[in-house]
């Protein structure tokens, strides 16, 4: 299976609802579900290489679902940008999981979350009152924990939403690389593959923010735009020191409530997940197993074989 299939799930919000897109790999009837959720400005196709590796390791008998979190990829944009926060994201995941369960019952549920996706995962795994179709069995947190360094928040806030127009995908890839060198070494082919899903032709962006799946006939605008709603960064920039402290307390409480086997990945030079926080995560709550990748910051892309091998071994070992 070289390409995933695209699906949509209707989700609720206070302004009338939105659609969340998700990409599906593997056997849709498999009772083993792996959900992969991306970081703040990314989208579900980030996990293409990991999904392929999981399918090979499982002989195709796994269902891998990679959502475009609302406001990103081909999902809708919110009418009220204040909704771009964890409670709504977690609610959307519950809606998606309920739909997947209706389609084919889930008996084994694993979750992989990069950065923001990891925070969503902690909400789902740490709150035992949520109506999950099955408990999260194995949880992968990719370069994120309950404490996020303020310097990293400032760095990310400086570029989120500063989307421009690009003459080509190659131009967009170069611009994104200038703010993404912390992802670590990538070949030009690897970076172009990651980048091509990060832009959308301007002619395919509708007035309400929805990315059109089919090209628009007769479109004359050949520029490319970043795939996400510039407003996704507004709640991040609105954070106060008091709000950050309160969020950390809540996230530690959720982390301590996790019972899933947990793998914590860290870029060895990450500015978002500190060594102290990573060590605390090893010693409390689910007592995560920590794996660090040298020469990489925030966040490992899980494209390199040594990275996705660690994840596939953790999820699919007996």
C-alpha positions in Angstrom: 0.0 0.0 0.0 1.9 3.1 -1.2 -0.8 5.7 -0.6 -3.4 6.1 2.1 -7.2 6.7 1.6 -8.8 9.9 2.6 -11.9 10.1 4.8 -13.8 12.7 6.8 -15.6 12.8 10.1 -18.1 15.5 11.1 -17.3 17.0 14.5 -19.1 19.4 16.8 -18.1 22.9 17.9 -20.0 26.0 19.2 -20.1 27.6 15.8 -22.0 24.9 13.8 -19.5 22.1 13.4 -16.6 21.2 11.2 -15.1 18.2 9.3 -11.9 16.5 10.3 -10.0 14.7 7.6 -8.1 11.5 8.3 -5.8 9.3 6.2 -6.1 5.5 6.5 -3.4 2.9 5.9 -3.5 -0.9 6.1 -6.4 -3.2 6.7 -9.6 -1.2 7.6 -11.1 -4.3 9.2 -8.2 -5.0 11.5 -9.1 -4.9 15.2 -5.6 -3.4 15.9 -5.8 0.4 15.5 -2.9 2.7 15.6 -3.7 6.4 15.6 -0.9 8.9 14.7 -1.4 12.6 15.5 0.9 15.3 14.3 2.4 18.5 15.8 1.1 22.1 15.9 1.7 23.2 12.3 1.9 19.8 10.6 -0.6 17.3 9.2 -1.4 13.6 9.0 0.8 12.8 6.0 3.9 13.3 8.2 3.5 9.7 9.2 3.7 8.1 5.8 7.0 6.4 6.3 6.1 5.2 9.8 2.8 3.8 8.6 4.5 1.9 5.8 7.0 0.5 8.3 4.2 -0.6 10.6 2.4 -2.3 7.7 5.5 -4.3 6.8 6.1 -5.3 10.4 2.5 -6.4 10.9 2.2 -8.1 7.5 -0.5 -5.6 6.6 -2.8 -6.6 9.5 -3.1 -3.3 11.2 -5.2 -0.2 10.7 -3.2 3.0 10.8 -5.2 6.3 11.0 -3.5 9.7 10.7 -5.9 12.7 11.2 -5.4 16.2 10.0 -6.3 18.0 13.2 -8.9 20.7 12.6 -7.4 23.8 10.9 -4.7 21.8 9.2 -4.4 19.8 6.0 -7.7 19.1 4.3 -9.7 19.5 7.5 -11.9 22.5 7.9 -10.9 25.7 9.6 -12.7 26.8 12.7 -15.0 29.8 12.5 -13.9 30.7 16.0 -10.1 30.4 16.3 -10.3 30.4 20.1 -11.3 26.8 19.7 -7.8 25.7 18.6 -7.0 24.2 21.9 -6.6 20.7 23.5 -10.2 20.3 24.7 -11.6 20.6 21.2 -8.9 18.5 19.7 -9.4 15.7 22.2 -13.2 15.9 21.6 -12.6 15.5 17.8 -10.4 12.4 18.5 -13.2 10.9 20.6 -15.7 11.5 17.7 -13.3 9.9 15.2 -12.7 6.9 17.5 -16.4 6.4 17.9 -16.8 6.3 14.1 -13.9 3.9 13.7 -15.4 1.6 16.3 -18.8 1.6 14.5 -17.1 0.7 11.3 -15.0 -2.1 12.7 -14.7 -3.0 16.4 -11.4 -2.1 18.0 -9.8 -4.6 20.4 -6.2 -3.2 20.5 -5.6 0.6 20.5 -2.2 2.2 20.3 -1.5 5.9 19.9 1.5 7.9 18.6 1.6 11.7 19.2 4.2 14.2 18.1 4.4 17.4 20.1 0.8 18.7 20.2 -0.4 15.2 19.2 1.4 13.9 22.3 -0.5 16.4 24.5 -3.7 15.2 23.0 -2.6 11.6 23.7 -2.0 12.4 27.3 -5.5 13.8 27.6 -7.0 10.6 26.1 -4.8 8.2 28.0 -4.8 10.0 31.3 -8.5 10.6 31.8 -10.1 7.3 32.6 -13.6 8.8 32.3 -13.4 9.3 28.6 -15.4 6.9 26.4 -12.6 5.3 24.5 -13.5 2.2 22.4 -10.7 0.4 24.1 -8.0 1.5 26.6 -4.8 2.8 25.0 -2.5 -0.2 25.3 0.8 1.4 24.1 1.5 5.2 23.9 4.3 6.9 22.1 5.0 10.5 23.1 7.3 12.1 20.6 9.4 15.0 22.1 6.7 16.3 24.4 5.8 16.2 28.1 3.7 18.0 30.7 6.2 20.8 30.9 7.0 22.9 27.7 9.9 25.2 27.9 8.9 28.9 27.6 11.7 29.5 25.2 10.3 26.9 22.8 6.9 28.5 23.0 8.4 31.9 22.1 10.3 30.3 19.2 7.3 28.6 17.8 5.0 31.5 18.3 7.3 33.7 16.2 6.6 31.7 13.0 3.2 30.1 13.5 0.7 31.9 11.3 3.3 33.8 9.4 2.3 32.0 6.2 3.4 33.4 2.9 2.9 32.7 -0.7 5.3 30.5 -2.6 6.0 30.2 -6.3 6.6 26.5 -6.1 6.6 23.6 -3.7 10.4 23.7 -3.8 10.3 27.3 -2.7 8.0 26.4 0.1 10.2 23.5 1.2 13.2 25.8 1.4 11.3 28.3 3.5 10.1 25.6 5.8 13.6 24.1 6.2 14.8 27.5 7.4 12.6 27.1 10.5 12.8 23.3 10.8 16.5 22.5 11.0 15.9 21.2 14.5 14.1 18.2 12.8 17.6 16.9 12.1 19.3 15.6 9.0 17.1 14.7 6.0 18.0 14.0 2.4 16.6 16.4 -0.1 14.1 13.7 -1.2 12.9 13.1 2.4 12.4 16.8 3.0 10.5 17.3 -0.3 8.3 14.3 0.6 7.5 15.9 4.0 7.0 19.3 2.4 4.7 18.5 -0.5 1.8 17.8 1.9 2.4 21.1 3.8 1.2 23.3 1.0 -1.9 23.7 -1.1 -2.4 25.5 -4.4 -4.0 28.9 -3.8 -6.7 27.9 -6.3 -7.7 25.0 -4.0 -8.3 27.1 -0.9 -11.9 28.1 -0.6 -13.2 31.3 1.2 -14.2 29.4 4.3 -10.7 27.9 4.7 -11.6 24.4 3.5 -8.9 22.9 1.3 -10.6 21.5 -1.8 -9.6 17.9 -2.6 -10.1 18.3 -6.4 -8.4 21.0 -8.4 -10.5 23.9 -9.4 -11.0 24.1 -13.2 -9.8 27.3 -14.7 -7.9 28.5 -11.6 -5.3 31.1 -12.6 -3.5 31.5 -9.3 -0.5 29.2 -9.4 0.9 30.1 -6.1 1.1 27.8 -3.1 0.0 28.5 0.5 0.8 26.7 3.7 -1.9 24.2 4.5 -3.0 25.5 7.9 -5.2 28.3 9.3 -2.9 31.1 10.4 -5.1 31.5 13.4 -4.0 28.2 15.0 -1.2 30.2 16.7 -3.5 32.7 18.5 -4.2 30.6 21.6 -0.4 29.9 21.9 0.4 33.6 21.8 -2.3 34.3 24.4 -0.7 32.1 27.0 0.4 33.8 30.3 2.9 32.5 32.9 -0.1 31.8 35.2 -1.9 29.9 32.4 1.2 27.9 31.6 1.7 26.9 35.3 -1.9 25.8 35.5 -1.7 23.8 32.3 1.5 22.1 33.6 -0.3 21.0 36.8 -3.2 19.6 34.7 -0.9 17.8 32.3 1.1 16.2 35.1 -2.1 15.0 36.7 -3.1 13.4 33.4 0.4 11.9 32.8 0.3 10.3 36.3 -3.0 8.7 35.4 -1.7 7.0 32.3 -1.6 3.2 32.6 -0.6 2.4 29.0 2.9 1.2 28.3 4.7 4.4 27.3 7.6 5.2 25.0 9.1 8.7 25.3 11.1 9.9 22.3 13.3 12.9 22.6 15.6 14.8 20.3 18.8 15.0 22.3 19.0 18.8 21.7 15.3 19.5 22.0 14.4 23.0 23.3 10.8 21.9 24.0 11.3 18.8 26.2 14.0 19.3 28.7 16.2 16.5 30.1 14.8 17.2 33.5 11.2 16.7 32.4 12.1 13.6 30.4 13.7 12.1 33.5 10.7 12.9 35.6 8.5 11.1 33.1 10.7 8.1 33.4 10.4 8.1 37.2 6.6 8.8 37.7 3.2 8.0 36.2 3.6 5.2 33.6 7.4 5.3 34.0 8.1 5.8 30.3 10.9 4.2 28.5 13.1 7.0 27.1 14.9 6.9 23.8 16.9 9.9 22.6 18.1 10.6 19.1 21.5 12.4 18.9 21.9 15.5 16.7 18.1 16.2 16.6 16.0 18.8 18.4 12.3 19.3 18.3 11.0 17.0 16.9 12.1 13.7 15.4 10.1 13.2 12.2 10.1 9.4 12.4 11.2 9.3 8.8 14.6 7.8 9.3 14.7 4.0 9.7 16.4 4.1 13.1 13.5 6.3 14.4 10.5 4.4 12.9 12.1 1.1 13.8 12.1 2.0 17.5 8.4 2.9 17.3 7.3 -0.2 15.2 9.3 -2.5 17.5 7.6 -1.0 20.6 4.1 -1.2 19.2 4.3 -4.6 17.4 6.6 -6.7 19.7 4.8 -9.5 21.6 
